[in-house]
């Protein structure tokens, strides 16, 4: 979904969501469904003088913080503000977000290119899954198969191997699966 933040200008064609306050923009971003944003800086007074409508900079700083934490997927962004100082501050925050997203993507790519770790449990040697997204999907599928088919031997071994890999990954400070990162960001 594409989000347009502006208190005066109507959203151009192709935008799915038009909000007029920073808190509303952040609420939509927290949903995890927004893939692109276009932000204005000055958001006026709002309808209720008791309510702080914030600025586009508040949203840009929020995006920057979530990108730093790795809890917000990369966004396509644009700043359409006519305020030159506000625009510059927002662009710096969003460029920082791009840098943080790039760092997280580099870590993920480096981790996925490492050779799998092997561990011995009794007489068996297991290849540990080093990609948490793969490991989580594999563990879910295997667990569902065990429950549905009641077939335990091969699937139980595969589930155990996958779990051990995921467990080892987390013990060594590996990154969370992408779906967990997105949900973790919503809970903060």
Secondary structure, DSSP 8 states (H G I E B T S, - for coil): -EEEE-SSS---TT-SEEESSHHHHHHHHHTT---EEEE-S-----S-TTS----HHHHHHHHHHHHHHT-S---EEEE--S-HHHHHHHHHHHHHHHHHHHHHHHHHHHHHTS---EEEETTEEEE----HHHHHHHHHHHHHHHHHH---HHHHHHHHHHHHHHHHHHHTT----HHHHHHHHHH-
